[in-house]
Amino acid sequence: MGRIPILNKKDDLCQLFKMGGSSCPVPAGAFSKSITETIPSYAPTGTYNIHAQAWDASGNEIFCLETSVKVAKN
């Protein structure tokens, strides 16, 4: 089965980090940040693969993330 996009969005990471009390640019080294996203109500329960990428202002990729999450109804 192919990919079915549930959420596709673009954000300014520096704005997100500053709103959360972090500095931008982020200093070199290990960094941890939690960002919460609301999953649309039409998304069926199950395991979802997450693919996230970020680019700097010059268009250079600065990170790529692949993970999975389980979605369950309340």
Secondary structure by P-SEA (a helix, b strand, c coil): ccccccccccccaaaaaaaacccccccccbbbbbbbbbccccccccbbbbbbbbbcccccccccccbbbbbbcc
